[in-house]
Amino acid sequence: MPDSHPHRPSPLLAILPRQNIIQDDGVHVLVSTKEVEGARSDGMLLRRCDFSLSAPFGYVCLGHFRQFSENCWQASLGSLVVVAEGCVRPDRLYPTELDALVSLWSSRRQLSV
């Protein structure tokens, strides 16, 4: 019987410094990807799941957050949608990073079915 309990070590969290984990409720993890090489956003909302070909790290991405300008942050459920070179469709815009994080974290259960 496969281990369906999500609390086993993951290579994804092993490569992120502990300070990059913003929130973790045991099912969902909000992580900062600032200064992570190749990251397309400032952070992600992840849900733990079984390891599989579609989730090789044991996580599925539910959303992202990123900074557009000094006073403009985006929180986006689902994957990032690139609409033009370097532009991402702003699903929800917020004046501070904290507002974007709170919105993304509070909507985590809407996407977890």
Contacts in CASP RR format, 6 or more apart in sequence:
PFRMAT RR
TARGET T0000
AUTHOR 0000-0000-0000
METHOD contacts of the structure
MODEL  1
MPDSHPHRPSPLLAILPRQNIIQDDGVHVLVSTKEVEGARSDGMLLRRCD
FSLSAPFGYVCLGHFRQFSENCWQASLGSLVVVAEGCVRPDRLYPTELDA
LVSLWSSRRQLSV
2 50 0 8 1.000
3 50 0 8 1.000
4 50 0 8 1.000
6 26 0 8 1.000
6 27 0 8 1.000
6 48 0 8 1.000
6 49 0 8 1.000
6 50 0 8 1.000
6 58 0 8 1.000
7 26 0 8 1.000
7 48 0 8 1.000
10 48 0 8 1.000
10 57 0 8 1.000
10 58 0 8 1.000
10 59 0 8 1.000
11 57 0 8 1.000
12 46 0 8 1.000
12 57 0 8 1.000
12 58 0 8 1.000
12 59 0 8 1.000
13 21 0 8 1.000
13 29 0 8 1.000
13 31 0 8 1.000
16 31 0 8 1.000
16 33 0 8 1.000
16 36 0 8 1.000
19 32 0 8 1.000
20 31 0 8 1.000
20 32 0 8 1.000
20 33 0 8 1.000
20 34 0 8 1.000
20 36 0 8 1.000
21 29 0 8 1.000
21 30 0 8 1.000
21 31 0 8 1.000
21 32 0 8 1.000
22 30 0 8 1.000
22 31 0 8 1.000
22 32 0 8 1.000
22 101 0 8 1.000
22 105 0 8 1.000
23 29 0 8 1.000
23 30 0 8 1.000
23 101 0 8 1.000
23 105 0 8 1.000
24 30 0 8 1.000
26 48 0 8 1.000
27 47 0 8 1.000
27 48 0 8 1.000
27 112 0 8 1.000
28 45 0 8 1.000
28 46 0 8 1.000
28 47 0 8 1.000
28 48 0 8 1.000
28 62 0 8 1.000
28 105 0 8 1.000
28 108 0 8 1.000
28 112 0 8 1.000
29 45 0 8 1.000
29 46 0 8 1.000
29 47 0 8 1.000
29 48 0 8 1.000
29 59 0 8 1.000
30 43 0 8 1.000
30 44 0 8 1.000
30 45 0 8 1.000
30 46 0 8 1.000
30 101 0 8 1.000
30 104 0 8 1.000
30 105 0 8 1.000
30 108 0 8 1.000
31 43 0 8 1.000
31 44 0 8 1.000
31 46 0 8 1.000
32 42 0 8 1.000
32 43 0 8 1.000
33 39 0 8 1.000
33 41 0 8 1.000
33 42 0 8 1.000
33 43 0 8 1.000
33 44 0 8 1.000
34 42 0 8 1.000
34 43 0 8 1.000
40 64 0 8 1.000
40 66 0 8 1.000
40 80 0 8 1.000
41 64 0 8 1.000
41 65 0 8 1.000
41 66 0 8 1.000
41 80 0 8 1.000
42 64 0 8 1.000
42 65 0 8 1.000
42 66 0 8 1.000
42 67 0 8 1.000
42 97 0 8 1.000
43 64 0 8 1.000
43 65 0 8 1.000
43 66 0 8 1.000
44 61 0 8 1.000
44 63 0 8 1.000
44 64 0 8 1.000
44 65 0 8 1.000
45 61 0 8 1.000
45 62 0 8 1.000
45 63 0 8 1.000
45 64 0 8 1.000
45 65 0 8 1.000
45 77 0 8 1.000
45 104 0 8 1.000
45 105 0 8 1.000
45 108 0 8 1.000
46 59 0 8 1.000
46 60 0 8 1.000
46 61 0 8 1.000
46 62 0 8 1.000
47 59 0 8 1.000
47 60 0 8 1.000
47 62 0 8 1.000
47 108 0 8 1.000
47 111 0 8 1.000
47 112 0 8 1.000
48 58 0 8 1.000
48 59 0 8 1.000
49 55 0 8 1.000
49 58 0 8 1.000
49 59 0 8 1.000
49 60 0 8 1.000
50 58 0 8 1.000
51 57 0 8 1.000
51 58 0 8 1.000
52 58 0 8 1.000
54 60 0 8 1.000
61 78 0 8 1.000
61 79 0 8 1.000
62 77 0 8 1.000
62 78 0 8 1.000
62 108 0 8 1.000
62 111 0 8 1.000
62 112 0 8 1.000
63 75 0 8 1.000
63 76 0 8 1.000
63 77 0 8 1.000
63 78 0 8 1.000
63 79 0 8 1.000
63 104 0 8 1.000
63 111 0 8 1.000
64 74 0 8 1.000
64 75 0 8 1.000
64 76 0 8 1.000
64 78 0 8 1.000
64 79 0 8 1.000
64 80 0 8 1.000
64 104 0 8 1.000
65 73 0 8 1.000
65 74 0 8 1.000
65 75 0 8 1.000
65 76 0 8 1.000
65 97 0 8 1.000
65 100 0 8 1.000
65 101 0 8 1.000
65 104 0 8 1.000
66 73 0 8 1.000
66 74 0 8 1.000
66 76 0 8 1.000
66 80 0 8 1.000
66 88 0 8 1.000
67 73 0 8 1.000
67 74 0 8 1.000
67 97 0 8 1.000
68 74 0 8 1.000
68 90 0 8 1.000
68 93 0 8 1.000
71 95 0 8 1.000
71 96 0 8 1.000
72 93 0 8 1.000
72 94 0 8 1.000
72 95 0 8 1.000
73 93 0 8 1.000
73 94 0 8 1.000
73 95 0 8 1.000
73 96 0 8 1.000
73 97 0 8 1.000
73 99 0 8 1.000
73 100 0 8 1.000
74 88 0 8 1.000
74 90 0 8 1.000
74 91 0 8 1.000
74 92 0 8 1.000
74 93 0 8 1.000
74 94 0 8 1.000
74 100 0 8 1.000
75 91 0 8 1.000
75 92 0 8 1.000
75 94 0 8 1.000
75 100 0 8 1.000
75 101 0 8 1.000
75 103 0 8 1.000
75 104 0 8 1.000
76 88 0 8 1.000
76 89 0 8 1.000
76 90 0 8 1.000
76 91 0 8 1.000
76 92 0 8 1.000
77 91 0 8 1.000
77 104 0 8 1.000
77 107 0 8 1.000
77 110 0 8 1.000
77 111 0 8 1.000
78 111 0 8 1.000
80 88 0 8 1.000
81 88 0 8 1.000
81 89 0 8 1.000
82 88 0 8 1.000
82 89 0 8 1.000
83 89 0 8 1.000
92 100 0 8 1.000
92 103 0 8 1.000
94 100 0 8 1.000
94 103 0 8 1.000
END
